[in-house]
Amino acid sequence: MIRIEGILVSKGQGGVYSEKMIKGHRVWDPYRSKFAALAMIRKDVDLLPSQKVLYLGAANGTTVSHFADYVECVYAVEFAPRPMQDLIVVAGRRKNIIPIMGDATRPEEYAPFVEEVDLIYQDVAQPNQAEIAIANLPFLKLGGEVILMLKTRSVDVTLVPKDVFENTLAELEDAGLIIKDTCWLEPYHHDHACIICEKVSKN
Ligand SMILES: C[S@@+](CC[C@H](N)C(=O)[O-])C[C@H]1O[C@@H](n2cnc3c(N)ncnc32)[C@H](O)[C@@H]1O
């Protein structure tokens, strides 16, 4: 990742949203983007020019646009019509964002438009976040990673966040994923955990 004086940035053309610029680079704000928060907490996290990414929960494309500054291509799935309109505008200004209006719980609907990817990045505030990640695993190459941004309050507001986190880890492991790293996104995003896991088998 590129940092200027400790600030996370990306290289593309600015003016996508109200992002600040530093020395010609786009500031990637950890308080607005969970991936940026992760990159501030885990300095070894990286995005590579060779990577293809399936991004679930693209919203209006702010984080997607930063991903696109780093990677080869982003398949950006969003199901809400209003943010989708913004996402289409963002994608129109980049050559490597494929906006897909689709429901991440129904990957079969967008399967014809998505190739095998190196990384699945998921940021959907839904009760069944682990289930959604698992349903999208057929797109992930062997050895590829899932980065799940878990909003614990969306899974079950009556449970303590740590229990939701543990239950989610168990669900992912039951699906055959290997947990490689986890962290909480404090102080940037409250009650959000990041789970990074690897696909090690085809099933
Ligand atoms: C927390 S926001 C994502 C923010 C975005 N990742 C960013 O960093 O800019 C969650 C998004 O997921 C979308 N979403 C929720 N459930 C979804 C589903 N089943 N399929 C596709 N998108 C979904 C919502 O409409 C919302 O835009």
The ligand as an SDF file (V2000), in Angstrom:
LIG
                    3D

 27 29  0  0  0  0  0  0  0  0999 V2000
  -21.6490   -0.7430    4.5530 C   0  0  0  0  0  0  0  0  0  0  0  0
  -22.2450   -0.4580    2.9550 S   0  0  0  0  0  0  0  0  0  0  0  0
  -20.8110   -0.6950    1.9500 C   0  0  0  0  0  0  0  0  0  0  0  0
  -19.8130    0.4230    1.9690 C   0  0  0  0  0  0  0  0  0  0  0  0
  -18.7510    0.2620    0.9090 C   0  0  0  0  0  0  0  0  0  0  0  0
  -18.1760   -1.0650    0.9280 N   0  0  0  0  0  0  0  0  0  0  0  0
  -17.6450    1.2770    1.0450 C   0  0  0  0  0  0  0  0  0  0  0  0
  -16.6540    1.0080    1.7420 O   0  0  0  0  0  0  0  0  0  0  0  0
  -17.7600    2.3320    0.4180 O   0  0  0  0  0  0  0  0  0  0  0  0
  -23.0980   -1.9470    2.6090 C   0  0  0  0  0  0  0  0  0  0  0  0
  -23.6600   -2.0140    1.2260 C   0  0  0  0  0  0  0  0  0  0  0  0
  -24.0230   -3.3540    0.9760 O   0  0  0  0  0  0  0  0  0  0  0  0
  -25.1920   -3.3540    0.1890 C   0  0  0  0  0  0  0  0  0  0  0  0
  -25.8230   -4.6660    0.3410 N   0  0  0  0  0  0  0  0  0  0  0  0
  -26.4290   -5.1710    1.4530 C   0  0  0  0  0  0  0  0  0  0  0  0
  -26.8910   -6.4080    1.2090 N   0  0  0  0  0  0  0  0  0  0  0  0
  -26.5610   -6.7020   -0.0650 C   0  0  0  0  0  0  0  0  0  0  0  0
  -26.7630   -7.8300   -0.8860 C   0  0  0  0  0  0  0  0  0  0  0  0
  -27.4050   -8.9260   -0.4280 N   0  0  0  0  0  0  0  0  0  0  0  0
  -26.3020   -7.8050   -2.1470 N   0  0  0  0  0  0  0  0  0  0  0  0
  -25.6450   -6.7090   -2.6120 C   0  0  0  0  0  0  0  0  0  0  0  0
  -25.4300   -5.6010   -1.8880 N   0  0  0  0  0  0  0  0  0  0  0  0
  -25.8780   -5.5940   -0.6210 C   0  0  0  0  0  0  0  0  0  0  0  0
  -26.0090   -2.1880    0.7410 C   0  0  0  0  0  0  0  0  0  0  0  0
  -26.9780   -1.7370   -0.1780 O   0  0  0  0  0  0  0  0  0  0  0  0
  -24.9040   -1.1650    1.0250 C   0  0  0  0  0  0  0  0  0  0  0  0
  -24.7240   -0.2990   -0.0680 O   0  0  0  0  0  0  0  0  0  0  0  0
  1  2  1  0
  2  3  1  0
  2 10  1  0
  3  4  1  0
  4  5  1  0
  5  6  1  0
  5  7  1  0
  7  8  2  0
  7  9  1  0
 10 11  1  0
 11 12  1  0
 11 26  1  0
 12 13  1  0
 13 14  1  0
 13 24  1  0
 14 15  1  0
 14 23  1  0
 15 16  2  0
 16 17  1  0
 17 18  1  0
 17 23  2  0
 18 19  1  0
 18 20  2  0
 20 21  1  0
 21 22  2  0
 22 23  1  0
 24 25  1  0
 24 26  1  0
 26 27  1  0
M  CHG  2   2   1   9  -1
M  END
$$$$
